Amino acid sequence: MQHREVKILTLDQLDLLAVSHVGPYMKIGDAFYTLAQWLGERQVRTSGARMVGMFYDDPNQVEASKLRSKAAIHLEQPTDVDVIAPVEKIHLRGGEHAMLLHKGPYEGLGDAWMWFYNDWLPKSGRKADFSMPSVEIYLNTPDEAAPEDLRTELYIRLI
């Protein structure tokens, strides 16, 4: 198991374009593909953008086929494109968050989240704001890096 260090930091609100996904979290790539196609068809500039995954349900409590998530993008520059289905504009509330950097393949994200929620959170003396989704910000993508070189920031909104 890799060394895990959690940082407490304050995030600004993020204005995002997103596509909803229902089903196993590891299939959120389908929604990211839909989002990328939609942006490409409208020639939206995405250089410098950050890809964001938002996860609303506890996979230990909700059947995999009913898990809710969103594949989103935070654009560096605002766009005046008309936002129509399947894409929506959403706002991710800022505030105090705990952040864990996951290094490696996406397949390891589930174990990282389990450690974050089940080990670190109870020992931290902090409480999660469960009205907010768990968030992943992808610092690079499989198109840019080998699986072992992927970097993903995991965020838990704190009360």
Secondary structure, DSSP 4 states (H G I P E B T S, - for coil): -----EEEEEEPPEEEEEEEEES-GGGTHHHHHHHHHHHHHTT---TT-EEEEEE-S-TTTS-GGG-EEEEEEE-SS-------TTEEEEEE--EEEEEEEEES-GGGHHHHHHHIIIIIHHHHT--B-TTS-EEEEESS-TTTS-GGG-EEEEEEEB-
